[in-house]
């Protein structure tokens, strides 16, 4: 059986992968738990992403399903890394008092994840933001990250976007 590349699966919970794999094979969690001599409740919690995968359980599941040894624990490790990064970045946010909430009329302003949605935030501010907002985005994300995230093709406010990139970043588009 061919397993997807870990690079494609980094950051997903091993239970999510396992749930899809069981579905693909027409199996249920209870059936697998019976095959490997595991607790149905524990396996169900893992499949729902509410519990970590243990080393012993991962080895039994990998053997029962013919998965490469260490595959599920590798997924667990990458998931743990992604979760830790999310926790560390949770407190990182720009000075939100510098933004007009109307700039983000189509989203819940107080629920914006400034790291996960940086491409959206940068694009929106450079297309429609005022000087204070643009300077705060520049301070928070930095010039290089802004240039990496901006998209000029199909930009609805391309004239303003190009003008602001030249004015604030000194970069001609």
N, C-alpha and C positions, 0 to 999 in steps of 0.2 A: 504494500500500500504506500502511495506517495504522500508525504506530509508537506504542507505548505512551508515556504521559507519562514524562518523566525522573524526576519526583517519585516515581513508583511503583517505579522501578528503581534509585534511589540506593543505592549500597553494594554492588551485585552486580557481579561481574566481567563485563566485556564478553564474554568467552568463554562464560559461562553463558547469556547472552542469545542469542549467536550459535548455540550448540548447539541451543537450543530452536527458533530460527528455521530452521535447516537441517532439523531434524526435521520441523517443520511443513510445509516445502516438499518433503520427501522427498529431500533432498540429503545427501551425506556430505562430510566435511572434505576428503578427497582430491579429490573432484569440484570443490569450490570452489577448492582450491589450484591445480588445473589451469586453471581459468577465469581466475584472476587472475595466474597466473605466479608463485605463491608457493611457498615450501618447505613440503612436507606436514608435516614434523616440527615446524616452528615453529607452523604453524596448529593442529596437534594439541595442542601444549603450551598454546596460548592457549585452545583449547576446554576443556581440562582445568583452566584457572585457574592454571597453573604459570608462565606467562610474561605479561608486559605486552603490551598492544596497541601497536604502533608507529603513528605518524601516517601513514606511507606505506601501510602494510598496511590500516589502517582506511579510508582513502580508496578504495583499490581494492575492498575488500569492500563498502563502501557503494554504490559505483557498480555493481558486479556484481549486488547484491541489490536495488537501488532504494531504499536507505535514505537518509534525509536526511543531507546532508553534515555531518560533525562529531558525529553521534549516538554512534558507538562510542567516539570519544575523550572525549566528555562522560561516558559510562559509566565509562571508565578513570579519569578525573579524580575522579569521585565515589567510585569504589572505592578509589583511593589515599587520599582524604581519610578514608574510613571506616577503612581499615587503620591510618593514622597515629593516629587517635583511639583505636583499640583498643590500639596500642602505648603511647601516652601514659597511658592509663587502666589499663594492666596492673599497674602498681605501686601503684595506689590501692586500698587495702583498709582496713577498720576494724581495730582492735586485736582480732584473733581470739582472744586469750587471755581476752577478756571473755565469750565465748560458750561455752555447753555444747554439745559436738558432738551430744548427744542431741536438741537442739532441731531439728537438721536430719537426723534419723534416716533420711530417705528419699532423701537425696542424698549424694554424696561430698563431705564437708565441705571437704576440702583442694582441691577443684576448683571451688568456687563462684566464678563471675565476679560480683563484688560490684557492678559497674556494670550489666552486661547483665541481671542477675537481681534488680535492686533492688526491683521490685514484689513479687516472691516473698519476699525477705528481710524487707522492711518488714512485709508482711502477717503472716508467720510470727511475727516477734518481737513485734509488737503484739498478736497473738492469744494467744501461748503463752509469751512471754519473761518473765524476771524483771526486777527493777528495773535491775540492772547491764547486761543485754543491751539493754533499751529505751533507757537513757541513752547507750550506745555507738552505737546506730543513730541516735539523735537527734543526737549529736555528728557522726557521719560524714556523714549525708545532709542534715541540717537540717530544720527544722520545715516549711517550705514544700514541699519535695520529698516529705516523708512524707505530708502532707495530700493532695498531688496523686496519690500512688500508692495510698493505701489504698482498699479496696473494702468497703463495708458490706453490700451486697446479697448474700445467700446465704452470708455468713461463718459458718463452722461454730462458731466461738467468739465470736459477736457480742457476748455479754454482757461478756466480758473485753476484747474489742477496744474497745468503746465506753467502758468504764471506764478503760482505759489512755489512750485518746485524750483524755479529759477530764482525767485526773490529770496526764499528762506534757506535753500540748500545750495544755491549757486550752481545748479546742474541744469544744463540745457537738454531739452527733450526733442 
